[in-house]
Amino acid sequence: WEIPKLELLQSVVSNIQCSGPVIQWSADTTEHAHVQEVKVPAWLSNNQNYYNQITCYLDRSDKCFHFDVTTYFETRHEGNPSENDDNLEEEHDIELDFNNCSLCDHMNLPRLPLNYFVITNALACDSIPNAPKPHHTFSNITTTFHLMTKPSLCMTIDDTAVLFKLPDLHPVIGEFLKHAQNHLNHPISGVMSQDLHYPLPFDCIQIWYKICIQQFLYHKAQDIDTPQTLRALPPSGDHPHGLYDTVILSPGPNSDWPQRGIEGHVVAQLRLIFRPLDTDYFATYVQCFDVIMQPGNSGNVHPITGMHLLRRAMKSSAERLRSVVPISHICSPVHLIPKFDKEAHSHLTRESSCEFSNDFWLNKYWSKELYHTLSPLRL
């Protein structure tokens, strides 16, 4: 039928097999150029004689740019003080180095991402004496974390358990406190040594719906990546099953992420971000996933997709494996794709696909940093 998209579909698989994953190919640059050089001038036209008007627009824009640059440098050279200036003598002492005049000072540069690592170091050195404590910006070796000073909610543990549908929240927090007070690691085993009604030294907790994290780049360990926001929202009218992001967790405060990839780490879903009142513990309630072994594959990835296959970790009682761990154990955000079987769940929708699915793909194509980290052959 000579339909271009149908012709393209016939070559997608073979092209990926020959050229590798599509993550290394991007049309962002050309698409952006098309917007700036074609679409914007067309929007400003009268919808007639497009070619002539677009060419005229680009020509005049170029002339205006060069005019602005020229006048900028001219004003720098002619910047002499007036005779009526009260600070005449002081300004005569100022010598401008015109050789260091940079065009970058005149042009609009992209906004640099906020560096939370610098803020964390400043807080650690008490360079910000008025910062509220405990500090809401902190870090581990590879990642910084930032929480808003004002939490989203402050409520009792029992009310939180009802709102977030976490019936075992009380004993799980008790287990977390036992390990934290004894300076022990926080194993994600699902084993509860605390009684259901174990008394806690607090009754209320502060809750955050979002947390911002920032990491270093994979191949440029001295450069920071753009901060990303993780969410843990309870069920609501817009999100009947809540909205929970997924992360990579380390078993302890020190992690070798991303050098060894997912090895020795756990994939978990954030279900609650909180801090018990009158404590310094920032923690998160998580539900975990198991990595399904791939026999004969050294990287433990699926031979066709090249991704890890995950399954919800379950206890012998058919309950989801869960735990409370410090926020500082988070290594990186990740993205999961539900793996659909031949028969779909009867209640599966766009909002419930993650809640009612048990098997997921760990999407290493979500970002270039994650692709390099989760690929079997890492540089």
Secondary structure by P-SEA (a helix, b strand, c coil): cccaaaaaaacaaaaaaaccccccccaaaaaaaaaaccaaaaaaccccaaaaaaaaaaaaaaaaaaaaaaaaaaaaaaccccccccaaaaaaaccccccccccccccccccccccaaaaaaaaaacccccccccccccccccbbbbbbccccccccaaaaaaaacccaaaaaaaaaaaaaaacccccccccccccccccccccbbbbbcbbbbbbcccccccccccbbbbbbccccccccccccbbbbbbccccccccccccccbbbbbbcccccccccccbbbbbcbbbbbbbccccccccccccbbbbcccccccccccccccccccccbbbbbbbbbccccccccccccccccccbbbccccccaaaaaaaccccc
